[in-house]
Amino acid sequence: MVFIKNNQKQKIEETDKKPVAILNKWNAFKRKLAVRLQERFQLLSSQTKKYTLILFCVLFGGSSLAIIIHSAITKTGTLKITNITKPARVNEDNQATLQS
């Protein structure tokens, strides 16, 4: 970008810095949250961890199974497939002819 003036380059660099700063803050927040959750989870007993895992599997496995069964049973809102028609200007070898 040789033709860009210096003040335009500075504006571009400033706009590039804003998303980076937001992403850095977001990543720092996620890291702090992960550390806090890890510390809280380590305080639980092994039996509580097992029950939590079983509850998680039953809850999300059951909801996934319900969605699969519901989609298999219902017939409304299904995806309809239509045939694709060839344009009249396509040859037998599937090459389109160019008109001058």
N, C-alpha and C positions, 0 to 999 in steps of 0.2 A: 504494500500500500504506500507507494512512493509519493503519490499526489495528495496525501492527507497533510494538512497543516498541523503544526505543533499543538495548537489549542484544541483541535479536533482529536488528536491522539490522547491528550490528557483527559478529555471527556470520556473517550472510550475506555481508558484505563480506570477511571473513577467508577464507571458503571460496571466494569468487570469485578471491582473489589467488593461491591455491595452484596452480590449473591454469595461470594466466598465467605464474607463475614457472617451472614445468616446461616450458611451451612456449618461453619465452625461452631457457632452457638448451639445449633440443633444437635450436632454430634456430641458436644460436651454435655448437653442435657441428657441425651440417650445414654451416654456412658455413666453419668451419675445415677440415673434411674436403674440401670442394670446392676451397678455395684450395690445400691440400696436393696434391691429385690434379692440379690444373691445373699446379702448379709441376713435378711429376714428369713429367707428360706433355710439357711443353715441352722437357724435356731430351732426349727421344727424337729420333732422326733422322727425316727425312721418309719414308725407305724403311721404317723400322720402323713408323711411323704407318700407312702404306698397308697393310702386311702385317697389322697389328692390325685395321684396318677390314675387310679381306677375311676374316680369320678370324672376326670378330664376325658378319659377314653370312652366311657359310657355316654357322656354328654355329647361330645362331638362326633363320635361314631354313630350314635343314634340319630343325630340330626342329619348326618350325611346319608344314612340308610333311609330316613324318611323322605329326603329330597329325591333319592333314586327311585324309591317306590312310587312316589307321587308323580314323577315324570313318566314312569312306565305305565301307570294306570290311566292318567288323564289323556284324552284325545284332543282337547281343545288347545289352540295355540301352538299346534305342531308346525314344524318348518315345512313349507311346501316347495317342492323342487319343480322347476319348469324346464322344458327342453330348450336347448340353445339352438337357434336357427342360424344357418349359414347365410352370410350376405350373398346377393346375386353375383357379385363381382369376384368371387373366389373360384379359382380353377380347381381341377380334380386333385392336383398335388398340393392343395391348401396354400397356394401362393396368391396373394391379391394382385390383381392387374392394375397397373397405373394408367390413368387417363392423361393424355397430354393436353 
